[in-house]
């Protein structure tokens, strides 16, 4: 999927400002509501988004400092979320908004073809922008769940889905399973459009709603709650383990009806 970097950065800002609008509409007590992430409230989720933006900026500008961050205690992410969450809400929102602008400018000016070191495999600027869209969508959904708000579909889901498709083999290998030998065909529906990846005659197939696929691949919904169909044993298994991000997949979500 060829996407212009400037388009990706515009989509990232739209995803972020949409979440920021939700946050600016809530009261002080709601910032302390628990989210599905253990021990994280709404404020911790926002602090994490801000910290991850800062980490990516360090990877762009100071690779050696980023390498030290990446090699630090695995609890660093949780520690950073709690430290950032202690910042007063107005300052936290202002810092996140300002940091996004600095990061976008740095990504826009990054030399084409030069890889950026990251916690997962090194990536180009376009992939980094896509990853920030995915993270903002995922942690934004944690916040929406805490506030009792439904998921929101947008054209930006295509970036989330693309990452998940690209990470198919990682999802298997990360669980000690061999990557499928056969190609997959993925067909997702969004607002009258159909988005597709893979050969049209592939035997292993996944089809359904783009929003549900994005929620599943970011592990924000259980497969039982998603309008997705799979054909083929490998495709069936993928929907049980799919993830669009690097790192520990975590426990995932229980079916909504089991809460």
C-alpha positions in Angstrom: 0.0 0.0 0.0 1.9 3.1 -1.2 1.0 6.1 1.0 2.5 9.6 0.9 4.3 10.5 4.2 2.5 13.8 4.4 -0.8 12.1 4.1 0.2 9.7 6.9 1.2 12.7 9.1 -2.1 14.4 8.5 -3.9 11.2 9.4 -1.8 10.9 12.6 -2.8 14.4 13.6 -6.5 13.7 12.9 -6.4 10.6 15.0 -4.7 12.5 17.8 -6.9 15.6 17.7 -10.0 13.4 17.7 -8.8 11.7 20.9 -7.7 15.1 22.3 -11.3 16.5 21.7 -12.7 13.6 23.8 -10.2 14.3 26.6 -11.0 18.0 26.7 -14.6 17.2 27.2 -14.2 15.1 30.4 -14.0 16.2 34.0 -11.3 15.8 36.6 -12.8 12.6 38.0 -12.9 10.9 34.7 -9.1 11.3 34.2 -8.7 8.9 37.1 -11.0 6.2 35.7 -9.4 2.8 35.3 -8.8 1.6 31.8 -8.5 -2.1 30.6 -4.7 -1.8 31.0 -3.8 -3.0 34.6 -3.1 -0.1 37.0 -3.5 2.5 34.2 -6.0 5.2 34.4 -7.0 7.6 31.5 -4.2 9.9 32.5 -1.6 7.0 32.3 -2.8 6.2 28.8 -2.2 9.8 27.6 1.1 9.9 29.4 2.1 6.8 27.6 1.3 8.3 24.2 3.3 11.3 25.0 6.3 9.3 26.3 6.2 7.1 23.2 6.3 10.2 20.9 9.3 11.4 22.9 11.0 8.0 22.5 10.5 8.0 18.8 11.9 11.5 18.6 14.9 10.3 20.5 15.3 7.5 18.0 15.2 10.0 15.1 17.5 12.6 16.7 19.6 10.8 19.3 19.9 7.1 18.3 22.5 6.4 21.1 20.2 7.8 23.8 17.3 5.8 22.3 19.5 2.6 22.4 20.0 3.2 26.1 16.3 3.6 26.6 15.5 0.5 24.7 18.0 -1.5 26.7 16.6 -0.2 30.0 14.5 -2.1 32.6 11.4 -3.6 30.9 9.4 -1.8 33.6 10.4 1.6 32.1 7.2 1.9 30.1 5.1 1.4 33.1 7.3 3.7 35.2 7.1 6.4 32.5 3.3 6.2 32.3 3.0 6.7 36.1 5.5 9.5 36.2 3.8 11.3 33.3 0.4 10.6 34.8 1.4 12.6 37.8 1.7 15.7 35.7 -1.4 18.1 36.0 -3.9 17.4 33.3 -3.6 20.8 31.5 0.2 20.5 31.3 0.0 16.9 30.2 -2.4 17.7 27.3 -0.3 20.7 26.3 2.9 18.6 26.4 1.4 15.8 24.3 0.0 18.3 21.7 3.4 20.2 21.4 5.4 17.0 21.3 3.2 15.7 18.4 4.1 18.7 16.3 7.8 18.4 17.0 7.7 14.6 16.1 5.7 15.3 12.9 8.3 17.8 11.7 11.1 15.4 12.5 9.4 12.6 10.6 8.7 14.9 7.7 12.4 15.8 7.5 13.8 12.3 7.9 15.9 11.3 4.9 14.0 8.8 2.7 15.3 5.3 2.9 17.1 5.8 6.2 15.8 3.3 8.9 14.8 4.5 12.4 15.8 2.2 15.3 12.9 1.0 17.4 11.9 -1.4 20.1 10.9 -3.8 17.3 12.6 -4.0 13.8 14.0 -0.7 12.4 11.5 1.2 10.3 11.2 4.0 7.8 9.4 7.3 8.5 6.2 6.2 6.8 6.0 3.0 8.9 6.8 5.0 12.0 3.9 7.4 11.3 1.6 4.4 10.7 2.7 2.9 14.0 1.8 6.1 15.8 -1.6 6.1 14.2 -2.1 2.5 15.4 -0.9 3.2 18.9 -3.1 6.3 19.2 -6.1 4.3 18.0 -5.3 1.4 20.4 -4.7 3.5 23.5 -7.6 5.8 22.5 -9.8 2.8 22.6 -8.6 2.0 26.1 -9.7 5.5 27.0 -13.0 5.2 25.2 -13.7 1.9 27.0 -13.0 3.6 30.4 -15.5 6.4 29.5 -18.1 4.0 28.1 -17.8 5.4 24.6 -18.1 3.1 21.5 -15.3 2.5 19.0 -15.1 4.9 16.1 -14.5 3.9 12.5 -12.5 6.1 10.2 -10.5 5.8 6.9 -7.4 5.8 9.2 -8.2 2.2 10.1 -6.5 1.2 6.8 -3.1 2.0 8.3 -3.8 -0.1 11.3 -4.9 -3.0 9.2 -1.9 -2.6 6.9 0.4 -2.9 9.9 -1.4 -6.0 11.1 -1.2 -7.7 7.7 2.6 -6.8 7.5 3.1 -8.3 11.0 1.3 -11.6 10.2 4.5 -13.7 10.4 5.6 -11.8 13.6 2.3 -12.8 15.3 3.1 -16.5 14.7 6.8 -16.4 15.5 6.3 -14.3 18.6 4.4 -17.3 20.0 6.9 -19.9 18.9 4.8 -21.0 15.9 6.1 -21.3 12.3 5.0 -18.6 9.9 2.4 -19.8 7.4 3.8 -20.9 4.1 0.7 -19.9 2.1 -0.2 -16.3 1.3 -3.4 -14.8 2.8 -6.1 -12.8 1.2 -7.6 -10.1 3.5 -10.7 -8.2 2.5 -12.1 -5.5 4.8 -15.1 -3.3 4.5 -15.3 0.3 5.5 -18.1 2.7 4.6 -19.0 1.1 1.3 -15.3 0.6 0.3 -13.4 -2.7 0.1 -9.8 -2.8 1.2 -7.7 -5.8 0.1 -4.3 -7.4 0.6 -2.8 -10.5 -0.8 -3.5 -12.6 -4.0 -7.2 -12.8 -4.8 -7.0 -16.6 -5.3 -5.4 -17.4 -2.0 -6.9 -20.3 -0.1 -6.3 -18.7 3.3 -8.8 -15.9 3.7 -10.0 -13.3 6.2 -13.0 -11.0 5.6 -15.1 -8.6 7.6 -15.4 -5.1 9.0 -12.3 -2.9 9.1 -13.1 -1.6 12.5 -13.4 -5.1 14.0 -10.2 -6.2 12.4 -8.4 -3.1 13.8 -9.8 -3.8 17.3 -8.8 -7.4 17.1 -5.3 -6.7 15.8 -4.6 -4.2 18.5 -6.0 -6.7 21.0 -8.7 -4.4 22.1 -11.5 -6.9 21.4 -11.9 -10.6 21.6 -12.5 -12.5 18.4 -15.9 -13.5 19.6 -16.9 -9.8 19.5 -15.6 -9.1 16.0 -17.5 -9.5 12.7 -14.7 -11.4 11.0 -14.7 -14.7 9.0 -11.7 -16.9 8.3 -11.3 -19.7 5.8 -8.4 -22.1 6.2 -6.7 -23.4 9.4 -3.8 -20.8 9.3 -6.2 -17.9 8.8 -8.3 -19.2 11.7 -5.3 -19.4 13.9 -4.1 -15.9 12.9 -7.3 -14.3 14.1 -6.6 -15.8 17.5 -3.1 -14.4 17.8 -3.0 -11.3 15.4 -1.2 -8.2 16.7 -0.3 -5.1 14.9 2.5 -4.0 17.3 5.9 -5.2 18.4 6.4 -6.6 21.9 4.4 -8.7 24.4 0.9 -9.3 23.1 -0.5 -9.2 26.6 -3.5 -11.3 27.8 -5.9 -9.7 25.4 -9.5 -9.0 26.2 -12.2 -11.3 27.4 -15.5 -11.5 25.4 -17.7 -8.6 26.2 -20.5 -10.8 27.4 -18.2 -12.4 30.0 -17.6 -9.2 32.0 
